[in-house]
Amino acid sequence: QLQLVESGGALVKPGGSLRLSCAASGFTFSGHYMAWIRQTPGKGPEWISYISTSGVTTLYADSVKGRFTISRDNAKNSLDLEMNSLRVEDTAVYYCARDKMVQGLFDSWGPGTLVTVSS
Amino acid sequence: DIRVTQSPTSLSASVGDRVTITCQASQDISKYLSWYQQKQGKAPKLLIYDASALETGVPSRFSASGSETDFTFTISSLQPEDVATYYCQQYDSLPYAFGQGTKLEIK
């Protein structure tokens, strides 16, 4: 049974750092691009980053470029998001999502983890 | 960047009604549009991809059509469990963008 479970969400001060993780199971993790998507209450989801199957290719939305780093460990079936220089506007629920073999199409999502950036 | 705009932003309908939501892309995205359902407190769920292809396991009362810039999502006979917010999303080019959502309620 396919499962994605995020962890690491917390309350952090502006300028701080946080590392999110996503544990994947029930599918061939190494065969799928993976993504991080976030959502603030009452708004549509916002794609922020994705990573290729090997981890060689990574892409970011302009809103997080230079501050966030996506990575993966195919041996451990895990996906990470390192977040630095956090801003109040980064407050959101962060989801990891599996790409459906078509870049940008997300067929499975984790339940999400809440990141709150506040002083 | 390509933007997608949904309408209406909210919708109230009766059980059994036919419900339609539209999505307009700011430029030609061919067939690269998907539709998601998000129930309160849950992650989005993929319903439709490639503008009209039904994801495995999704009930056939859900359908969609369109191409280029204009797309439509339909529920043929609204059921109580369809209460949710629905989002369209373009995946023609980066950055992948979601619409602002259509909140669907039962009248």
Interface residues (C-beta under 8 A of the other chain):
Chain A: K43 G44 P45 E46 W47 L59 A61 D62 Y95 K100 V102 Q103 G104 L105 F106 D107 S108 W109 G110 P111 G112
Chain B: Y32 S34 Y36 K42 A43 P44 K45 L46 Y49 E55 Y87 Q89 Y91 D92 L94 P95 Y96 A97 F98 G99 Q100 G101
